[in-house]
Amino acid sequence: MKDFFFFNKMLTPSFITIAYWIASVLIGINALAMILDSFAAFPHSFTMGLVAFFTSIINLIVGFILTRIGFELICVLFNINHNIQKLANENTDCEKQEESSSSNS
């Protein structure tokens, strides 16, 4: 509980995968809705329906790619934080060993 209240342990990395899949599902539903809307536009204007259809396909692809890149950048930030904490812990361990060896001499 102490780790939770004093931010010693990060909770966000455990939620990133869940948030990514929710975002991906929402992007897919949005693209599906846009594709269905494009079919509704075909009777009014074939060209406009075709443009809307291909725009929705491009929106689906770009949405998935940008979402993935965004979540990967968040993961990179947390990996950097984790590696810095490991380095800091190693440095404090080395300092403790030096102090104990100098006090023994």
C-alpha positions in Angstrom: 0.0 0.0 0.0 2.9 2.3 0.7 4.2 1.9 -2.8 0.8 3.0 -4.1 0.5 6.2 -2.1 4.1 7.3 -2.5 4.5 6.5 -6.2 7.3 4.0 -5.6 5.6 1.6 -8.1 4.1 2.7 -11.3 0.6 1.4 -12.1 0.3 2.8 -15.7 2.5 0.1 -17.4 0.0 -2.6 -16.2 -2.9 -0.6 -17.7 -1.2 0.2 -21.0 -2.1 -3.1 -22.7 -5.8 -2.8 -21.7 -6.0 0.8 -22.8 -4.3 -0.1 -26.2 -6.9 -2.8 -26.9 -9.8 -0.5 -25.9 -8.5 2.2 -28.2 -8.0 -0.3 -31.0 -11.6 -1.6 -30.7 -12.9 2.0 -30.7 -10.9 2.8 -33.8 -12.2 -0.3 -35.5 -15.9 0.5 -34.5 -15.4 4.1 -35.8 -13.9 2.9 -39.1 -16.8 0.3 -39.5 -19.3 3.1 -38.9 -17.6 5.3 -41.5 -17.6 2.4 -44.0 -21.3 1.9 -43.5 -21.9 5.6 -43.8 -20.0 5.6 -47.1 -22.4 2.9 -48.4 -25.3 5.2 -47.5 -23.7 7.9 -49.6 -23.5 5.8 -52.8 -27.1 6.4 -53.9 -26.6 10.2 -53.7 -23.2 10.4 -55.4 -21.1 7.4 -56.4 -17.9 9.5 -56.4 -18.6 10.8 -52.9 -19.4 7.4 -51.6 -16.2 6.0 -53.1 -14.1 8.8 -51.6 -15.8 8.2 -48.2 -15.2 4.5 -48.4 -11.4 4.9 -49.2 -11.1 7.6 -46.6 -12.5 5.4 -43.9 -10.1 2.6 -44.9 -7.2 5.0 -44.7 -8.6 6.3 -41.4 -8.6 2.7 -40.0 -5.0 1.9 -41.1 -3.6 5.3 -39.9 -5.6 5.1 -36.7 -4.1 1.7 -35.8 -0.6 2.8 -36.7 -0.7 6.1 -34.8 -2.3 4.4 -31.7 0.4 1.8 -31.7 3.2 4.4 -32.0 1.6 6.5 -29.2 1.4 3.6 -26.8 4.9 2.4 -27.7 6.2 5.9 -26.8 4.5 5.7 -23.4 6.1 2.2 -22.9 9.5 3.6 -23.9 9.2 6.3 -21.2 8.4 3.8 -18.6 11.3 1.5 -19.7 13.6 4.5 -19.4 12.4 5.2 -15.9 12.8 1.5 -15.0 16.4 1.4 -16.3 17.3 4.6 -14.5 16.0 3.2 -11.3 18.1 0.0 -11.8 21.2 2.2 -12.4 20.5 4.2 -9.3 20.0 1.0 -7.2 23.3 -0.4 -8.6 25.1 2.8 -7.7 23.8 2.8 -4.2 24.8 -0.8 -3.8 28.3 0.0 -5.0 28.6 2.9 -2.6 27.5 0.7 0.3 30.1 -1.9 -0.6 32.8 0.8 -0.8 31.8 2.2 2.6 31.8 -1.2 4.2 35.2 -2.1 2.7 36.7 1.3 3.7 35.4 0.9 7.3 36.8 -2.6 7.5 40.3 -1.3 6.5 
